[in-house]
Amino acid sequence: MHPSILRNTLISEAGIKNILSLPGETGIYLSLSEILAKFENIKKFASEIHTEIHLIKPILKLFGYAYESKPKFYENSIKGPDMALFTAEENRVATSPLWGTKEYYDNALGILLLKRYGRTLNKGISGFYLEFENKIPIYQLIYILKKIKTPWGILTNGRNWILIRRSINFEIKLIEIDIEQTSFEGNDEILHLFYHIFSLNGLNKTIPDLLKNERDKQIKFLNEKKDFARSSLLGIKKKTEIYTKITDIYKEFFPDQALPSTETYLNEKHSEGKITGNKIHEKPDIINEYDTPEVFSYLFVKNEYHAGFNVEEILLDNNQKYTKEDVLSLKILDMTPGFGAVATRVLEEMAYLSFVLPYKEKNTFVAEWEDEYALKSYILNNVMYGVERSHISLDIFQNILKNRFDTTAGHFKSGNPLIGISIKDLPDFSDLKNQMNLFSRSPGEIIQDFRDKYKLYFILSDKIKEDAEVKKEIEIKLNIYRERIRDTLDVITSTYFSKSIENRNVQDMLFGLDSSESAWETFRKKNWFIESKDIAKKNGFFHFEIEFPLLLQNSFDFIYVQPSFNYIWEDEPPINEITKAYIKSGMRYLKPEGKFIVCAENIEKDLLIELQKSKKYNIELKAGAIIIKMENL
């Protein structure tokens, strides 16, 4: 990417090359350099109005726009854009009588939001109670664009210029240029990009034509890759071979990116050493990294789901007033993250929703929540959880998050959410008549101790020295219990897969949970134990409270699943049965007032009738989803 481009989710690398190859406008570049040189003398002390008069308006005039300053926005509580941009003066004059109405903006090509020179555009103003104009600027512009039909928005602080395309959904499609990234002397490339992207001709013709041509080429390119992926995986059932093929295809797109859990899995299965894609690839410049959730869903998913549900509508009850704290304290589980087409949509909407909602207390300000990047990282690591059944899909998903949001998801784990046992059920498998001795604790007592220790662990602070020391000691004990309980749950679950693992083996482990480490090591050397762990790894056993300890004291507020989601290398299960299996597995980890969201574009009539007949659930239909709640509410 060109060094002046700080962020680009709008145009592919090939598109940037096409813009650079367009004919130059030497006279315009010379005039632009003169405007920038004059502003250089006052920029350190420039207020917002100085920036507008001496920099922004001269540039807009040079770039061919007709504009109107301070157009009224029809929501009185919202500071409107600083300028409305029109294709011609006669268009502005004809539109001007509609000033202050929704119709006014229908005739504008774009709007411009101006901040004082040098202000950070992805952060709110720290230390202030956040009225609209003090919040995250990039979301201010997105908010206004969502309310009007104007196709383009420009956000600038004089140095950084961000072009945003209005989106129906919540993805942020933009390009940001720093026009002072390098010296202008003898360097027309920055001015060339700046002009051809942000000028009237850029917004009206160059960029729309470029995006259309890119889309046509991308569709052709991806159709070829899709056909190749399906033909290369045809008839292959062995997971190691599938992963190796998918790795090679993935490396065609991202040759330098690692797939750690996939490589670990393959290395464990192949004693001869590391098995990954062994071809040398050159990254295709026609694909924008921002679009990779949709790209890989298109390539590797049989029934791609296009997220049509409204997160705000599902998450918020219209009868209740919500705050930032309410939304950012939620716990959301994704049982089928795949390549993140739905998860990234939820994340983007959650971040935007946080921007719109007020704090609980008027003078509250949390800096982490008023920074676009930090906010999204916070949501990924404090709000969102997920279980992905495929190692390679989880790796690709994490790489997508890194490329798109510069962070990964700490609470997305590998495993099959449909195969596992709840800790709540563990005491039911114990036979107290077989207790090892009168002084050993029952499994129920050990589980309760495990819960209590986690409760204390979550309460203690890392910032207080005494708490941190106690927390460290508790963590050691918790890790021991956690591994032993996981082993026991794996053995119990394995009895459904193998007759050679007997009930007495389970009893020995249950009443040995509190035994010495040497005694537990004896279990781990037994053939039946080794067999059970192999079965667990092969089938991806997933025990929710072990992987997500918050469930020992809490439950999820929302769980969503795509039941028709299936990879091209997998057999396709009956949709009704798999949907019911997800509901049965997930509902036990949902709060009584929580919602279970079944993402489905075409809902099976038989399934819907069966769910509606259930006395357990309350069913509500939304666009692209079924919302399930417990009936007693």
Secondary structure, DSSP 8 states (H G I E B T S, - for coil): --TTEEEESSS-HHHHHHHHTS---HHHHHHHHHHHHHHHTTGGG--HHHHIIIIIHHHHHHTT-EEEES---SSTTS---SEEEESSHHHHHHHGGGTTSHHHHHT-SEEEEE-STT--SSB--TTS---GGGS-HHHHHHHHHHHS--SEEEEE-SSEEEEEE--SSS---EEEEETTSS--TT-HHHHHHHHHHHSHHIIIIIHHHHHHHHHHHHHHHHHHHHHHHHHHHTT---HHHHHHHHHHHHHHH-TT---HHHHHHHHHH-TT------S-----TTS-GGGHHHHHHHHHBSS-----S-HHHHH--TTS---HHHHHT--EEES--TTSHHHHHHHHHHHHHHHHS--SSTT---GGGGBHHHHHHHHHHHTEEEEES-HHHHHHHHHHHHHHHS---TTEEESBTTS---GGGGGGG--GGG-S-TTS--HHHHHHHHHHHHHHHHHS-SSSHHHHHHHHHHHHHHHHHHHHHHHHHHHHHHTTT-TTS-HHHHHHHHTTTTS-HHHHHHHHTSHHHHHHHHHHHHHTB--HHHH-GGGGT--EEEEEE-TT--BTTS----HHHHHHHHHHHHHTTEEEEEEEEEE-SS--HHHHHHHHH-SSEEEEEETTEEEEEETT-
